[in-house]
Amino acid sequence: MPTVLLINGPNLNLLGSREPEIYGSTTLKEIEEQVASTLKKHEINCKTFQSNSEGELIDWLHEQREADFLLLNPGAFTHTSVGLRDAVLGVGIPFVEIHLSNVHKREEFRHQSYFSDIAIGALAGLGVKGYLLAAEFAVDFIKQKESSQSSS
């Protein structure tokens, strides 16, 4: 069964209570459940992980390097983490970058991402819907890959 990873960076464990005017009222657990449900309908396994520690995110990603796709919300590490970027490049898992808020409408420092240029795509400012769209994209990506492999 194919596997999609859902990784969330620092402070995303506070979703639902942290600045709901920016991030909404949905909790991270609810987002993880919705993404997993979307993937399960297509017989795709979902593994989730959140950490406020860059090293823990990197270590977990290394352990999961056989996964088929990655949904990544690096949180504040978007703008600061060369280490996490290098880990994503190192494992070679195709991925979509996700942000609940439209980072381009916020502070200038949030406009720079260490991930956008290596991602297949990026979704920002769509709230929880961005995660669900990214999950649907992952389904299509995996099915297309499986289809091309079976016709080879």
Secondary structure, DSSP 8 states (H G I E B T S, - for coil): --EEEEEE-TTGGGTTTS-HHHH-S--HHHHHHHHHHHHHTTT-EEEEEE-S-HHHHHHHHHHTTT-SEEEEE-GGGGGT-HHHHHHHHHHT--EEEEESS-GGGS-GGGG--SSGGGSSEEEES-THHHHHHHHHHHHHHHHHHHHHHHT-
